[in-house]
Amino acid sequence: MASKMADPADPPFMRIGPEAPASPVVLAVPHAGRAYSEGLLKSSRLPREKLETLEDRFVDRLIWRALGLGSIALVASVPRAEIDLNRDEREIDPSMVAPPPPMRSLVQSPRTRGGLGLVPSRISGAGSIWLSRLPAAELARRVREVHAPYHAALEAVLEETRARFGVAILLDCHSMPPREDGAGPQVIFGDRHGTSASPLFLDAAIRAAEAAGYEVRLNAPYAGGYTTARHGRPESGIHAIQLELDRSIYLNSELRSPGQGFDRTAQLIADIAGALAARALEPSSALAAE
């Protein structure tokens, strides 16, 4: 299952937006990458269309209005099938790696047990993804060349933003499959159950989404992943909120192409980013963030 980027010169992620922070809100899109290398596709027993179901499809195209407000964004181009940037680098299913890493070096979680660890191993309804086990050296390369640089770059942007504004808010943008019964919230915010962001910012985000006409829920079933856990440090003035969007609100009925709600959802993200920035720039917010 050894596979590399189609072109080593292609960056695994991109920094988009102004050269210097123009907003206290930083955007991240870790799961919308579509740069499937030939080697990765050849190593899969499933067709590309199945691998694409792992994506937060086209969320990278939804952030353009928020970018217009001055946010900097880090957007992955490498697909989630190759490496999941919202996982701890130790969240590995040892049975899919050759030779398997020692168990003491791993973090086992419901995600790894469900086949959705650092490198996904299974897709619900489709079974195992890979034709053979992943060489340990290739896994180490993906961590070294993709996962570690991404989080280092995100940390640097957040530090740069905090230095300019006294506070930084990460909005980690994702999408979720719609419920089969059509019920449930359209938007879910996750703050790791109150540990990754100030309630002031969470309140601003929720109010913005509700004002735009969306049904909102907090922390259930998505409370925030590795990114919010790693980068959210409210006591240090860096806050992190995970945003989950029901795919049916912006994609077509097949969940593959932009739908009628696409631009409205782009405006939703901009509304949330604008509300977070406004709250951050209030004179009282800097004190509340400390």
C-alpha positions as CSV (number, residue, x, y, z in Angstrom):
1,M,0.0,0.0,0.0
2,A,3.0,2.3,-0.5
3,S,1.9,5.5,-2.2
4,K,3.1,9.0,-2.5
5,M,1.9,12.3,-3.8
6,A,1.6,12.5,-7.5
7,D,4.1,15.3,-7.5
8,P,6.3,15.9,-4.5
9,A,6.3,19.6,-5.3
10,D,2.5,19.8,-4.7
11,P,1.8,21.1,-1.2
12,P,-0.4,18.9,1.0
13,F,-2.2,22.0,2.2
14,M,-2.5,25.7,1.3
15,R,-2.5,28.9,3.3
16,I,-5.1,31.2,1.8
17,G,-6.0,34.8,2.6
18,P,-4.1,37.9,3.5
19,E,-0.4,37.8,4.2
20,A,-0.9,39.2,7.7
21,P,-4.0,38.5,9.8
22,A,-6.8,40.9,9.1
23,S,-9.3,39.1,11.3
24,P,-9.0,37.3,14.7
25,V,-10.8,34.3,13.1
26,V,-8.7,31.6,11.5
27,L,-10.4,28.9,9.3
28,A,-9.3,25.3,8.8
29,V,-10.6,22.8,6.3
30,P,-8.8,19.5,6.9
31,H,-11.1,17.0,5.2
32,A,-11.9,18.4,1.8
33,G,-8.7,17.5,-0.1
34,R,-9.2,15.9,-3.5
35,A,-5.6,15.4,-4.7
36,Y,-5.7,11.6,-5.1
37,S,-2.4,10.3,-6.3
38,E,-2.2,7.4,-8.7
39,G,-0.4,5.3,-6.1
40,L,-3.1,5.9,-3.5
41,L,-5.9,4.9,-5.9
42,K,-4.0,1.8,-7.0
43,S,-3.5,0.7,-3.4
44,S,-7.3,0.9,-2.7
45,R,-9.7,-2.0,-3.3
46,L,-12.5,0.6,-3.6
47,P,-13.0,3.0,-6.4
48,R,-12.3,6.7,-6.0
49,E,-16.1,7.4,-5.7
50,K,-16.1,5.4,-2.5
51,L,-12.9,7.1,-1.1
52,E,-14.6,10.5,-1.8
53,T,-17.3,9.6,0.7
54,L,-14.7,10.2,3.4
55,E,-14.4,13.9,2.3
56,D,-16.1,16.9,3.7
57,R,-17.1,17.5,0.2
58,F,-16.5,21.0,-1.2
59,V,-16.3,22.6,2.3
60,D,-13.1,24.3,0.9
61,R,-15.3,26.1,-1.6
62,L,-17.8,27.3,1.1
63,I,-15.3,29.5,2.9
64,W,-14.8,32.1,0.2
65,R,-17.2,34.7,1.7
66,A,-15.5,34.3,5.1
67,L,-12.1,34.8,3.4
68,G,-13.4,38.1,2.1
69,L,-13.8,39.3,5.7
70,G,-10.0,39.0,6.2
71,S,-9.6,35.5,7.7
72,I,-6.6,33.3,6.9
73,A,-7.4,29.7,6.1
74,L,-5.4,26.5,6.0
75,V,-7.0,24.1,3.5
76,A,-5.9,20.6,3.0
77,S,-5.3,19.3,-0.6
78,V,-4.3,15.8,0.4
79,P,-7.4,13.6,0.8
80,R,-8.5,12.2,4.1
81,A,-8.1,8.7,2.7
82,E,-4.3,9.3,2.7
83,I,-4.1,10.9,6.2
84,D,-6.7,12.4,8.5
85,L,-5.5,15.7,9.8
86,N,-8.1,15.8,12.5
87,R,-6.6,12.7,14.3
88,D,-3.8,12.3,16.8
89,E,-0.8,10.9,15.0
90,R,-1.0,8.0,17.4
91,E,-4.6,7.1,16.5
92,I,-3.6,4.1,14.4
93,D,-5.2,0.7,13.8
94,P,-2.1,-1.5,14.3
95,S,-3.5,-4.3,12.2
96,M,-3.2,-2.1,9.0
97,V,0.5,-1.3,9.4
98,A,3.5,-3.5,8.5
99,P,5.2,-4.0,10.8
100,P,2.7,-3.0,13.4
101,P,3.8,-0.3,15.8
102,P,4.0,-1.2,19.5
103,M,0.7,-0.8,21.3
104,R,2.2,1.3,24.0
105,S,2.9,4.0,21.4
106,L,-0.7,4.2,20.2
107,V,-3.9,5.9,21.3
108,Q,-7.0,3.6,20.8
109,S,-10.3,5.3,20.4
110,P,-13.8,4.7,19.1
111,R,-12.6,6.2,15.9
112,T,-9.7,3.8,15.3
113,R,-12.0,0.9,16.3
114,G,-14.5,2.1,13.7
115,G,-11.9,2.3,11.0
116,L,-11.5,6.0,11.0
117,G,-8.1,6.6,12.6
118,L,-5.1,8.5,11.3
119,V,-5.3,6.5,8.1
120,P,-8.9,5.3,7.5
121,S,-9.1,1.5,7.1
122,R,-12.8,0.9,6.5
123,I,-15.8,2.7,5.0
124,S,-19.2,1.9,6.3
125,G,-21.2,-0.2,3.9
126,A,-18.1,-0.8,1.7
127,G,-15.7,-2.7,4.0
128,S,-12.0,-2.6,4.0
129,I,-10.3,0.1,1.9
130,W,-6.8,-1.2,1.2
131,L,-5.5,-4.1,-0.7
132,S,-2.6,-4.6,1.7
133,R,-1.1,-3.3,4.9
134,L,0.5,0.1,4.9
135,P,4.3,0.0,5.3
136,A,5.4,1.7,8.5
137,A,7.9,3.8,6.6
138,E,5.1,5.2,4.4
139,L,3.0,6.0,7.4
140,A,5.9,7.8,9.0
141,R,6.4,9.8,5.8
142,R,2.8,10.9,5.8
143,V,3.1,12.1,9.4
144,R,6.4,13.9,8.7
145,E,5.4,15.5,5.4
146,V,1.7,16.2,5.9
147,H,0.3,15.9,9.4
148,A,3.1,17.6,11.4
149,P,3.6,20.5,9.0
150,Y,-0.1,21.2,8.8
151,H,-0.5,21.5,12.6
152,A,2.8,23.5,12.9
153,A,1.5,25.9,10.3
154,L,-1.9,26.2,12.0
155,E,-0.2,26.8,15.4
156,A,1.9,29.5,13.8
157,V,-1.1,31.3,12.2
158,L,-3.0,31.2,15.5
159,E,0.0,32.6,17.4
160,E,0.4,35.3,14.7
161,T,-3.2,36.2,14.9
162,R,-3.2,36.3,18.7
163,A,-0.1,38.6,18.6
164,R,-2.0,41.0,16.5
165,F,-5.5,41.0,18.1
166,G,-4.8,39.7,21.6
167,V,-7.1,36.7,20.8
168,A,-7.4,34.1,18.0
169,I,-10.4,32.0,17.2
170,L,-10.0,28.8,15.1
171,L,-13.2,27.8,13.2
172,D,-12.5,24.2,12.1
173,C,-14.9,23.5,9.2
174,H,-16.4,20.1,8.5
175,S,-19.5,18.5,7.1
176,M,-21.6,15.6,8.3
177,P,-23.9,13.1,6.5
178,P,-27.6,13.9,6.8
179,R,-29.7,11.6,8.9
180,E,-31.8,9.1,7.0
181,D,-35.0,10.3,8.6
182,G,-34.2,13.9,7.7
183,A,-34.4,15.0,11.3
184,G,-31.7,16.5,13.5
185,P,-29.7,19.7,13.5
186,Q,-28.3,21.3,10.3
187,V,-25.4,22.9,12.2
188,I,-23.4,21.5,15.1
189,F,-20.8,23.4,17.0
190,G,-18.2,21.6,19.1
191,D,-16.1,23.1,21.9
192,R,-14.9,19.9,23.6
193,H,-17.7,20.3,26.2
194,G,-16.6,23.8,27.2
195,T,-12.8,23.2,27.2
196,S,-11.6,24.6,23.8
197,A,-13.3,28.0,23.6
198,S,-14.9,30.7,25.7
199,P,-18.7,30.5,26.1
200,L,-18.7,34.1,24.8
201,F,-17.5,33.0,21.4
202,L,-19.7,29.9,21.3
203,D,-22.7,32.0,22.0
204,A,-21.8,34.4,19.2
205,A,-21.5,31.5,16.7
206,I,-24.8,29.9,17.8
207,R,-26.7,33.2,17.6
208,A,-25.3,33.8,14.1
209,A,-26.4,30.4,12.8
210,E,-29.8,30.6,14.4
211,A,-30.3,34.1,13.0
212,A,-29.6,32.7,9.6
213,G,-32.4,30.2,10.0
214,Y,-30.5,27.0,10.8
215,E,-31.3,24.4,13.5
216,V,-28.3,24.3,15.8
217,R,-27.0,21.8,18.3
218,L,-23.9,21.8,20.6
219,N,-21.4,19.0,21.0
220,A,-23.7,16.1,20.0
221,P,-22.7,13.9,18.4
222,Y,-19.6,16.0,17.4
223,A,-17.9,17.7,20.2
224,G,-14.7,18.5,18.4
225,G,-11.7,16.4,17.3
226,Y,-8.0,16.4,17.6
227,T,-7.6,19.9,16.1
228,T,-9.8,21.6,18.6
229,A,-8.3,19.6,21.5
230,R,-4.7,20.4,20.4
231,H,-5.1,24.1,19.5
232,G,-7.9,25.3,21.7
233,R,-6.3,27.0,24.7
234,P,-8.8,29.6,26.0
235,E,-6.7,30.4,29.0
236,S,-4.0,31.5,26.6
237,G,-6.3,33.5,24.3
238,I,-6.5,30.9,21.6
239,H,-10.0,29.4,21.1
240,A,-11.1,26.6,18.9
241,I,-14.6,25.7,17.7
242,Q,-15.5,22.8,15.4
243,L,-18.3,23.5,12.8
244,E,-20.2,20.6,11.3
245,L,-22.6,21.3,8.4
246,D,-25.3,18.9,7.2
247,R,-24.2,18.1,3.6
248,S,-27.8,18.2,2.4
249,I,-28.0,21.9,3.1
250,Y,-25.4,22.7,0.4
251,L,-25.1,19.7,-1.9
252,N,-27.5,18.1,-4.4
253,S,-29.6,15.0,-3.5
254,E,-26.7,12.7,-4.5
255,L,-24.4,14.6,-2.1
256,R,-21.8,15.0,-4.9
257,S,-22.3,18.4,-6.5
258,P,-23.2,21.9,-5.2
259,G,-26.9,22.2,-4.6
260,Q,-29.3,25.1,-4.3
261,G,-28.2,26.0,-0.8
262,F,-24.5,26.3,-1.6
263,D,-24.2,30.1,-1.6
264,R,-26.5,30.4,1.4
265,T,-24.2,28.0,3.3
266,A,-21.2,30.0,2.3
267,Q,-22.9,33.1,3.7
268,L,-23.6,31.2,6.9
269,I,-19.9,30.5,7.4
270,A,-19.2,34.2,6.7
271,D,-21.9,35.2,9.2
272,I,-20.4,32.9,11.9
273,A,-16.9,34.2,11.2
274,G,-18.1,37.8,11.3
275,A,-19.9,37.3,14.6
276,L,-16.9,35.7,16.1
277,A,-14.6,38.5,15.0
278,A,-17.1,41.2,16.2
279,R,-17.2,39.5,19.7
280,A,-13.4,39.2,19.8
281,L,-12.9,42.9,19.0
282,E,-15.3,44.1,21.7
283,P,-13.3,45.8,24.4
284,S,-14.5,43.3,27.1
285,S,-13.6,40.2,25.0
286,A,-9.8,40.5,25.5
287,L,-10.3,40.4,29.2
288,A,-12.7,37.5,29.0
289,A,-10.3,35.5,26.9
290,E,-7.5,35.7,29.5
